[in-house]
Amino acid sequence: MIPGVVRTPRQMRLWQSADSEAALVAQQCLHERIEPEHSARMVLFLASDDASRCTAREYFVDTSWFGT
């Protein structure tokens, strides 16, 4: 699994201000932050029988990035 920038306490210490976090979110396709629960849900899915036929090697949990 490949998570994007997950909003954790450690990650939040890296932001200089709420404005810098808002600037990041504005550049993403979904315009929201990835919470730890999003990654946890992917892990639970991959561990379930529902994922028994998933054969990809990478699963992205991100909000996509426009980039500038």
Beta strands, then each sheet from edge to edge (+ up, - down):
strand 1: 2-3
strand 2: 60-61
sheet 1: 1+ 2+
end
